[in-house]
């Protein structure tokens, strides 16, 4: 199965303790679709400005990403500027310029409306719902969001969540959305909002997957150098959804493998700025790191 | 094999968002020996004041803890007072009264000097080394410490670490001891100080075990109510060492099982104040939670 993703395509300027870059390729849709492209076909619905260079489009096409839903609008591409300290878990946003994103109205090409796997990147929940309405009969809808929408567009977000199968958010957002500090209790409140599965991203502490009858906890892959965490969450989502769509299997076991593959993909992305590491990545490296992930977590029963 | 532990026996006064208690049974030696007693015999070397009630001694004896190394000194028992906010990962210490601990000189009874498994609780590293000198031929020495000693008695601590096989500390302490923010790099620096294994405790995010050729990452058991985290680290160490001593097996596989059992024990302790949960605990509950821990973390290979 192929995936439809709606999200941002952006220029990022990032400063970490290990270096800085300006106006490099970024955006939730970019990270997601590149990551998912290692597992299945992806169609990216997004908007860029007239300043967006052909080389970035060529890169996405080289990953077999369908760009028929990518609009080019008059004006500048979305820009984000952020900084990380030694605590790489949280970015400090220095500047956000929505630019062409400000008036973005997703309009899905006919082929995209048949999509069975849909990922709604972290954009205005009203736009997320607008996209969903255009998809005829999705089999699986996953969604990301953030504190900005949880606070500012709660009703629209709750309306979207009623149509979402899997919600992927970070730990602070889960607590905020549920209004509950304890994560296990918070997960139950969120699962009552619509999603059948909640994926809580905890940065360097890994991921917890909550479903009605099961909890799966996966650590992050321990890395010697985390260079730039930008895009880790969307890269995770891309690996996660990419694997599910490629197997077309939504069992608990498949969700767990998808969670580990998402973590593996994220562990590559943070090793370099922008999408540089994924640009150099080959599938056997993914399999190899998945095997190391298994060695990292396995233990015998008490017998 | 039985274990010798040196640590504190204390009265704790604790406030959490869920309640408060005053002058309840606490101390690293108490939590450790009670937890380890579910797996093997334990001898506790510590000091209490004349105010220490017989009921607490009776409880420890009921857990089969050998108290021949427990001194009673003139004066008051060690007291600690702390508070936790909704972020239960870090205690705010409100008051510490060393009392009889101030002049404590461990003097091991003859039987204790034969110990093969030794746990040096979080006390002055000079006292830790003093205890070690009295043990004739230990097979395995594990040790805890804290920021206070890392800062204030670094040389003494490094001298102790040269004789330690397993160091158990929390994440911030590992970074501080190594002078390195990245945990994987920090682990390598610490393993060069003497310990063959480093156990990094991360509270609600679980535990990472570093050895020369292997890393094992275990999440914490997700709990619906974490009532009071006091003693979680020492309870972890008790379950960890208790299992190793009971099996007398120091293979990587055994260390991993011990890590999970330590996490299981800690997950019980935090469900209530003081040692209340461990007082009500039965061994089949430990086995059951270990099985649930396995379900929490397992996933299939990619096949």
Interface residues (C-beta under 8 A of the other chain):
Chain A: X86 X181 X182 X183 X184 X185 X202 X205 X206 X208 X214 X215 X216 X217 X218 X219 X222 X223 X224 X225 X226 X253 X256 X257 X259 X260 X287 X290 X291 X294 X295 X296 X297 X298 X299 X300 X301 X302
Chain B: X86 X181 X182 X183 X184 X185 X202 X205 X206 X208 X214 X215 X216 X217 X218 X219 X222 X223 X224 X225 X226 X253 X256 X257 X259 X260 X287 X290 X291 X294 X295 X296 X297 X298 X299 X300 X301 X302
